[in-house]
């Protein structure tokens, strides 16, 4: 933490993020206010009153320290479109669509734990002359839907505090913030969907010809036109790469149409009708039928697959349904799973989400838990009638995903859930946790397809099977390897998966019940995407008023490279706690770097 003088009346506070302090005598205006910028720190430089705070965005990184100053009379200003994420926080936290069956929300939930009063809404090109210092707000959406930048003119000195619109060196702090609907795709399918908005913001801000940009994260950008141009080029190059092997070319052909004429796309894989022993009960389920008449249902989600299998029995296409294989946790694949007594089988990583959905915060999550009768290991093989079945952890469309190899009837079938299409791969939703380093994500899926060499691959949303020959597997691997290099260029992390994985730090359980007077425990889990051992610390815990923190357990841990680790934190719910929903926030230090309040857990007091 330090103060840097930028001009006679403007200072930079380098804390968890970069905050501006615009001063006149002992009074100040702040642009953003992280958890470490407080009245005690400001008193060190002779400031005893904050009149106004302008926010570049709603996220906790930028707003965690605001509460103290509002209590002292400061006015809070934020863009109109993000106001509800500041002054109507309980509605956000308890809204069904933000928690369950969530296909449409794209915000990462770095929302404050409680509401703050907003004094005024900011609009594009709104200006304030404050004691001879000019402050002008500019719309600069991208990192969030309504991010703003602020041009400060102090005499001859000029600065732009630009939020997360850029990171020094033509980079961006993370890519998951850009998940957004675009060109006919919804938020769920909108990988870097805010790219065009961000590019427009970069171009508009560059046109202002301000010599120094100060982003929320990282160093001062001293050559903004060059850095902005470099980031724009990288964003376009990344999206062009994505277009080459995206399954969206199968589902939404217009999505990447802009690149079709001048970009080599992977030739579509050959497709095949279903073999006679595979039936299609619904548009999201398959049914493997043995010569004995027994059936194995692959996914039990929407459109009443159980009812359809009963019709198959009446039509004598099936003797009985014996078991259900679960490919992944998404609600459209498990909608009816818990409502029947059939034998259910899947891998551990899928089973935990299906059995305990409240423990997770993920897209497309069903609130309805289901029993899993048999949990199988990666690579485990067993006999089901005349078929040999082998289970795989298959981190394709989501990390929490399985694959099932079926061998029999002189064929090898691979049930791949939602992972893969004749035109490529389905890594279009960053909150699903799609990793890209070698041996992870779809690069791992490609390895498994090479090892198993299936004749047919089945995606639950497609009516036909398809086959990836070696040339297409090579093409996809080459494209993903090239993408990894682009990621390394455009993000500042030691491994780019930190900037792709919004849940590399997460709480487990994410949601739990409590009673007044109880002590609650939560694991803060970490995925170390780096190849090196890293140190994780919880440096502070923000609990609701009247709650207490149990400090008896260790607050740091060493995590070997490319593994997961956890720290257990405990807090005490007071006897006086009223029933309702509460949010507990944790500040994290990673390898000595303060990352701020990037993780939280939620509590329902009964």
N, C-alpha and C positions, 0 to 999 in steps of 0.2 A: 504494500500500500504506500502510495506516495502522491505528492502534489507536484505538478509541473506548471510553471508559469508560461502561458502562451502569448499573452499581451498584457497591457497595463491593467485591464479589468477582467481578463478571462484566464482561468486556470483549469487544468486537467487533473481529475482525481483518477489515479490508476489503482483500482481495487479489483473486485471480481470482474467488473467491466470498466470501461472508460466513461466517466461522467464529467459533464461540463459544470463549472462554477463561474457564473457571471456576477461580478460583485460591484457594489457601490457603497463605499464606506463599510459599515458592519452588516449590510443587507446583501442578499444574494438571490439569484434565480438559478435553479438547477435544471440541467437537461439529463434526465434519467437519475436514478438514485438506488444504488445497489445496497445490499444488507450491511456493508461496512462503512458507508458514508452516513455518519450520524452527527448529531449536534456537538458531541465531544471532539470529533475529528475536525469539524469546521471551526471550532473555537481555536484550534491550533494556528489557524491563519487569520484570526481576528473577526470571524463572522459569527454573529449571534442571532441572526434572524433570516429565515428563508421565506421569501414572499410568494414565489410561484415555483412549481415543478412541471416541466414539459416532458412527456414520455414519448420516446421514439416508437415504442411498442408496449403491449400489455404484459409481456412475459416476466416471470419472477426475477430473472437476472436483472432486469431493468427497473423493477418497481419494488423490490423487497424492503428497501429502506424508507419508503414514502410515509408509512403510517405515523412515525414519530413526528414528522414535520407538519402533517395535516393536523395532528392534535395540538400543535403549537400555533396553528392559524394559517399555514401555507395553503395556497390554492393549487389544485391538481388539474392539469389540462391534458387531454388525450384526444386522438382522432375519434370522430363520432361512431365509426363502425366498430371500434373496439371498446367503447364505453361500457357495454354490458359485461365485459370480461373483467371490469374493475369494480363497478358499483352494483352489480347484480350477481355476485359470485355464487350464492347458494343455489340459484336457479341453474347455473352451469353444472355445479357438482351433482345435483340430484336429477338432472334431465335424463330421461330414459335413453334417448338416442345418443347421448354422449358416452353411455356406459354399455348398453346392450344392443345387439343387432345393428351395429354401427358401420354403415357403409358410406355415410354422407359427411361425417365430420372429419376434417383434416387437420384441426389444430392439435398440436402436441399439448398435453394438459399441464403446461407450466403456468397455471393460473394461480393467483394468490389464494391463500386459505380462507380469507374473509374479505368482505367488501370494504371499499374505501369510498369516501365522498368525492365526487368529481365536480369541480367548480365550473368548468367550461369545456366545450368541444372545439377541437382545432380543425381548421379548414385549409385547403391548399392555398398557398401564397398569402396566408394571414401574417400580418407584420405587427410588431410591437416595438415602439421606441421607448427604451427604459433608461432614463438618465443619460441620454446621448448614445446609447448602445443599441444597434438595430438587431432584432431577432426576427427571422422570417421562416415560417414553416412551409415545407414542401411535401406533398404526397410522394411517397416512395415505396409502394407496395412490392412485395416479393417474399421477403422472409416471413412476414405476416401479411394478412389481407389489407391492412390499413396502416402499415408502417409509415413513419414520417421522419424527415430529416430537417435539421435546423441550421440555417445560415446565420452566423454571428458576424456582424461588422463592428469592429472596435477601432475607430479611427482608420488608420491605413491597413490594419490587420484584419484578415478574413479567414473564417474557419467554417467547415461543414461537419456537424455531428450527425452521422448518417446511419446510426443503428447497425443492423446486420446486413446492409445492402452489399457490403464487400468486406473482404479481409485483405490485408496488405499482401502484395505480390500477385495480384490478379486472382485471388482465391476467395472462398466462401467458408464460413465457419462450420456449417453443416449443410447437408443436402436434404435431410428429411423434412426440414422446414418448408421446402418447396412443393410438397405433396399437395396437389390441388386439381380440381376438375379442369379439363380443357378440351376443346375441339370435339365435343360429343362424348368424352369419357367422364365419368363421375369422379368424385374425390378418391374413391378407393382405387381406381385404375389410373390415377393421374400422377405418375412418377414425374418429378420435377415439373409439374403442370403449371407452376407459377413462374416458370422460366421466362416467358414472354413479358410478363408484368415486370419482372426484375430487370430484364434488358431495357425495357422502356424507362424504368426508373434510373438506371445507370446512364442512359443516353441523355435524359432530361437533366440530371444532376451535373453531368460533364459539361453540358451547354452553359451552365452557370459560371464556369471558368473560375472556380474557387480553388486556390492553390493547395490547401491542406484539408484532407478529409480525416476525421477521427471516427472510426467505426467502434461499435460496442466492444468488440474483441480484437486484441492484437495491437500492432503498432500503428502509428500515424501513417497515412498514405500520402506520400510526398509527391508522387507523380500520378494523380488520379486519372487523367485521361488515358495514360498508358495502361495502368492497372485495370481500369474499367473495360478497355478494349480487349485486354487479355482474358478477363473473366468472361466476357460475352463470347469470345471465340471458343473458349473451353466449354461453355454451356451448350453452344450449338454443336460442337464436335461430340460431346457426350450424347446429346439427344440423337444425333445421326447414328452413332454407334448402337444405341438402344434400338433404333428402328430396324437395324439389320436382322435381328433375331427375336423380335418381340412377338409374343402371341397375340398382341393387340392387332397385328396385321391379319389375323384369322378372325377375331371377334368384331373389331371396329376398323375396317380397312381404311377409312378416311383419316384416322388419327395421325398417322405419319406420312400422309400423302405428299407433303411438301418435299420429302426427301426421296420419293420413289424414283424420279427420273435421273438423279445424279448420284445415287447410292446403290451399291451392290447389296441386295438382300439375299438371304439364304433361300435357295430354291425349295419350294414346299416338299415335304416328305410324302412318300407314297401312302395312300390311305386304303383301308380294307373294310369290307362289311364284317359284322360280328360273326364269329364262328357259331355253329349250331348249338353249342353247349353254353353260350353266353346270351342271356336275355336282357331286355331293357325295360324294367318295371316302370321307371319314370325318367325324366330328363336329367336326373342327378344320381341315379343308382344303376348298378349292373347286378346281374344275378348269375353266378356260376352254378351250373346244373350238372350233377354227377349222373353217371349211367344208372346209379341206384335210385335216382329220382330225388335225392337230397339236394338242397339249395344252400349256397353261401351268398348272402346279400352283401354287396360292397357299398357301404354308406346307407344310412337310414335317415334321410333329411326331409326336404319339402316334397309336396305333391303325393303324399300317402303311399309310400312304397310297400308298406306291409299290406295294405288293402289290395294293391295290385298283385302281390305274390299270392294272396288268397284267391284271387281270380285265376291266376295261373294253375292253382291246385284244382279249382273247379273245371278248368279247361283241360286237365290232365297233362299239362306241360311240366308239372312239378308235383312230387309226392308230398314233400314237407320242407319247411324252412328250418335249417339246423343252427345256423350261426350268422353273425354279422361282423364283417371286417370294417374298421373305421379308418379312413385314410387321413383325416385331419379334423380339427376342432370346429371349423367354420359352421355357423348356425344352419346354413342351407344343407349341410351334410349330416347334421345330428339332430335335426328338429324333432324327429319322432323316436329318437334312440332310447330315451328314458322311459317311454310310455309302453314298452313291451318287455316280455320276459325271455326273449331269445338270448342265446349265448353270445357275448360280445367280446371281440378280440382286437387288440391293437398294441402298439409299442408304448414304452414307458412315457416318452416325451409327449405323446398325444393323450395317453390315458390320464395324466395328471390334470390337464386342462379340462377334459371332458368330465371327469369326476368332481373337480373342484373349480368351477369357472370363476367363482368370486375371488379366488387367489390371484387372478390375472387381470391385466388391463390390455386388451388386444382388440383389433378390428373384428367385426363379424362374430362376436362372442355371444353364444346363447346363454341365457340365465339359468337354463334348466340342466341340472347335473344328471349324469347317467352312471349306472353301475358298469364297470368293466370286469368281465369274468376271468379273462386270461390276458396277462400282460407278457408279451414276448420280447425277446432281446433282438438287437440288430444282428442279422445273419442266422437267426434261429430257423431251422427247417423242421417240418412235421408233415405227416401224411394225412390227407383228407380224402377218403375213398380212393379213387384212382389217381388223384392229383397230388403232386408234391408242392408244398407251399413254403416260401421263404420270405421272412419279414425283413424290412430295411428301415432304418432311419433315413428319411428322404427329404432333406431341407430345401424344397423347391419354392413353391409359392409362399410358404411360410416355414419358419424353423420348426414349428410344431406339426410335423407332417410325417407320414409313413408311406412306404411303397410295398406292394405285395407281388412277388413273382410266383406265377402259377405254371407248373410244368405237367403236361399230360395231353393225351390225344395227339401226340407227335408235334406239339406246339409249345412255345414258351410265351406266356402272356405276362405283361407287367401292368398292374393297376396303379397308376401314378397320381391318383387324386386329381388335384387341379394343376399339376405340374407338367407343362409341356403341351405343345400343339404341333400340327404339321409345319407351322411357320416359325417355331422357336420356343421361347421360355416365358414364364409368367412372373417375373420379378418386378411387378409394377406397383407394389404397395410397400413402401419402406416400413410402416409400423408392423408389418408381418415379420420383420427381422430377416431380410434377405442379405446375406453376407456375400463378399466377392473375392476375398483372398483365396489363394490356392487351397483346395481340399474342403471348401465350405460352399454353402449355397448351391446354386445350379452347377457350379464346377464339380461339386461332390456328386450331384445327380448324374452328370455326364460320366463320371468315373464308374458309377454303379451300372449305368446302361452299358458301358463298355464291358464290364465284368460279366454281366448277366446275358447280354446279347439277345434281348427278347425279339421274337418275331413280330409281336404286336404290342403297342403301348396304348393304354386306354386312359383318356381323361374323362372325368365324370360328367363334364358338360358337353361332350362331343358324341355324336351318334356313330362314328366310325373309329376304328383303331388306326394307328399309323406306325410307321417304321423308320427309325433313324439309322441310316447306314453310316459307315465310318467317316465318309466325307462330310456329312452333316454334323456329326459329333465333333469332328475336327474344326469345322467352321464355327460352331458355337463356342468351343473352348478358346479358339483364337480370338474371337470377338470379345469374350468375357475377359481374357487376359489383357487385351488392348484397353478395355474399359477400366480395368484395375489401374493401369498406368495413368489414364486420364484422371481418375479419382485421386491418385497420389499427387498429381500436379495441382489440383484445384482445392485441396483441403489441407489444413495445417497439422492434422493429427499424426502421431507416430505410425498409425495404420489407418487407412481411410475408412475402414468399417466402423470406427468410432463416429464418423460423421454421417454414416448411413443408418446406424442402429440407434434409434431414439431410446431403446430400452437396454442399452449396455449397462446402465445403472437402473435398478428397478427394486420395488419392494415386494416381499413375499411373506404373508399374503398381501395382496393389494387392498383387499377389503375384508373387514372382520367385524363381528359383533362384540360388544362389551357391556358390562354392567357397572354402574357407579360403584366406586371403591375398589375396582379390580386393577391388577397390573397386567398390561398387555405387552406382548413381545412381537417383534417383526424383524425379519431378515432384510437387510439391504444387500442385494445381490449385485455382483459385478461380472461382466464378461471382459476379460483382458484380451482385446484383439491384437495386442502387440506380441511380438515373439519374445520379448524380454519380461522378466519378473517385475511386477509393479506394486507400488504401495498405495492402498486405499485407506482413507480415513473419513470418519464422520466428525466434522469439527463443531457442529452445533445442531441442535434439534429444536424446532419451533413448535411448541404445543399450544393448544387453546388456553385461554386465561384460566388460571386456577389449577391446571394440570401440572404434574411434576415429572421430571426425568430421572430415571433410575441410572445412576452413574457407575454401578458396580461391575459392568462388563466392559471388556476391551473395546476401544473405538477405532482400532486400526488392524489391518491384516496385510500379509504379503500374498500376492497372487501370481503364480507362475505364468509364463507366456502361453497364450492361446488356451486358457482354461477359465473356469468360473470360480469365484470365491464369494464369501459373504461375511458380514458383520451383523451380529444380533444386537438390536437396540430395544430397551424396555422403557415404558412410561406408565405413569400412574393416573388413572381416571379418578377424580375426586368424588367423594360421597355426594357432593352437591351437583354433580353433572346432570343436566337435564337430558331427557331422551332426544335424540336427533342425530344429525350427520356432522362429523367433524373431520378435519384434515390435519395431519401431522406432517411437517416438512423437515427435510434433512439437508444440511449443507455438506458438500463433499470436497475433499482434497484428493487429488490424484497425482501421484509422483511429485508431491510438493506444490502443485498448482491448485489454487482455489477455484473451484468450478461453480460455487454458489449453491442455491437451493434447487437442485436439478432433479430431486426425487421426493416422493411423498407417499404416504399411505392413508387410507380412509377408514374411519371408525363409525359404526352405528351404535350409539348408546341406547340400549333397550329400556 
